[in-house]
Amino acid sequence: MTSFLGTYTHTLDSKGRLSIPSKFRKATGEIFVLTLGLDGCLFFYPQDEWRRVESKLRSLPFTSSRSRFFTREITSQACEVSVDSHGRIVIPQSLRELTGLGKDVLVIGAVERVEFWDPERYAKYKEEFGLSYEEVAETLWENQTDAAGNEGEE
């Protein structure tokens, strides 16, 4: 399983093409699923990881209006994209508009997926989040049990 790590700034050309960092391309193949992400970005999944997302979507109760809404939104905006011989993908105009992507794009590794952000939108998201990196880390790691069953340190 591949982990996507790091942040890169790439340029979107006039045809909507974006270069994918070579580290990300080499580890995952040439076909990906691109879809509307959360918090104003796009999610970019390798096919095997997208299958895991689909499996989770299939397990959601169809009687739940929230499940139906989320499934419709993430799948109706999804498309398969291929990496061309120059290491680029085409981001459809509709997805660029939904996320405000302009000329500069932050390409952020997020473990099992890659996220595409407009730099200004990402800065605003971080500012409005309201907690520091350290505060979030403390909250997430607090009282977590590790694989051996030991409580995390505070």
C-alpha positions in Angstrom: 0.0 0.0 0.0 1.3 3.4 -1.0 1.4 6.4 1.3 1.2 9.9 -0.2 3.3 12.4 1.7 4.4 16.0 1.1 3.1 19.2 -0.4 3.9 20.5 -3.9 2.8 23.5 -5.8 2.0 22.9 -9.4 0.5 25.0 -12.2 -2.8 24.2 -13.9 -2.5 25.0 -17.6 -5.1 26.6 -19.9 -6.5 23.2 -20.8 -7.0 22.2 -17.2 -4.0 19.8 -17.1 -2.1 19.4 -13.8 1.2 17.6 -13.3 1.2 14.9 -10.7 4.4 14.6 -8.7 6.5 11.8 -10.0 6.6 10.1 -6.5 2.8 9.8 -6.6 2.7 8.6 -10.2 5.3 5.9 -9.9 3.8 4.2 -6.9 0.2 3.8 -8.1 -0.2 3.4 -11.8 -1.8 5.6 -14.4 -5.5 5.4 -13.8 -7.0 7.3 -10.8 -10.4 8.4 -9.5 -10.9 12.1 -9.1 -13.8 13.4 -7.1 -15.2 16.2 -4.9 -13.4 16.1 -1.6 -14.3 17.6 1.7 -13.5 21.1 3.0 -13.3 22.6 -0.5 -10.7 20.4 -2.2 -10.6 17.5 -4.7 -9.7 13.9 -3.7 -7.5 11.9 -6.0 -7.4 8.2 -5.4 -5.5 5.3 -6.9 -7.9 2.7 -8.2 -7.3 0.2 -5.4 -7.9 2.8 -2.7 -11.1 4.0 -4.5 -12.3 0.4 -4.3 -12.0 0.6 -0.5 -14.0 3.9 -0.6 -16.7 2.2 -2.7 -16.8 -0.7 -0.3 -17.4 1.7 2.6 -20.1 3.5 0.5 -21.8 0.2 -0.1 -21.9 -0.6 3.6 -23.7 2.6 4.4 -27.4 2.1 5.2 -29.5 3.2 2.1 -32.3 4.1 4.4 -30.3 6.9 5.8 -30.9 10.2 4.0 -27.3 11.3 5.0 -25.9 8.2 3.5 -27.8 8.6 0.3 -26.8 12.3 0.0 -23.1 11.7 0.6 -23.0 8.7 -1.7 -24.7 10.7 -4.5 -22.4 13.7 -4.0 -19.1 11.8 -4.0 -20.0 9.5 -6.9 -21.8 12.0 -9.1 -18.7 14.2 -9.1 -16.3 11.2 -9.6 -14.5 10.5 -12.8 -11.6 8.2 -13.9 -8.6 10.1 -15.1 -5.5 8.9 -16.8 -2.0 10.2 -16.4 -0.6 11.2 -19.8 2.9 10.6 -21.1 4.0 13.9 -19.5 2.7 13.0 -16.1 -0.5 15.2 -16.2 -4.2 14.7 -15.7 -7.1 16.8 -16.9 -9.2 18.2 -14.2 -12.8 18.7 -15.5 -14.0 22.3 -15.5 -16.9 21.4 -13.2 -14.6 20.2 -10.5 -12.3 23.2 -10.9 -15.2 25.5 -10.5 -16.6 23.6 -7.4 -13.3 23.9 -5.6 -12.1 27.3 -6.9 -8.9 25.9 -8.5 -7.1 28.5 -10.5 -3.6 28.6 -12.0 -1.7 27.5 -8.8 -2.7 24.2 -7.2 -1.4 22.7 -3.9 -1.0 19.0 -4.3 -1.0 17.5 -0.8 -0.3 13.9 0.1 -2.9 12.7 2.6 -1.8 9.1 3.3 -4.2 7.1 1.2 -5.2 9.9 -1.2 -3.9 13.1 -2.7 -5.8 16.4 -2.3 -5.8 19.3 -4.7 -6.4 22.7 -3.2 -6.5 26.3 -4.3 -3.7 27.8 -2.1 -5.9 30.7 -0.8 -8.7 28.4 0.0 -6.4 26.1 1.9 -4.9 29.0 3.9 -8.4 30.2 4.8 -9.4 26.7 5.8 -6.5 26.4 8.1 -7.1 29.8 9.6 -10.8 29.2 10.1 -10.2 25.7 11.6 -9.7 27.4 15.0 -7.2 24.9 16.5 -3.5 24.6 16.2 -1.7 21.5 14.9 -0.7 20.7 18.5 -4.2 21.1 19.9 -5.6 18.7 17.2 -2.8 16.2 17.8 -3.5 16.2 21.5 -7.2 15.7 21.0 -6.8 12.9 18.5 -4.1 11.0 20.4 -5.5 11.5 23.9 -6.8 8.3 25.4 -6.1 6.3 22.3 -5.3 2.7 22.7 -2.4 1.2 20.7 -2.4 -2.2 19.1 -1.0 -3.8 22.2 -3.8 -2.3 24.3 -1.8 0.3 26.1 -3.2 3.7 26.8 -1.5 6.6 24.9 0.5 9.0 26.9 -0.9 12.4 27.7 
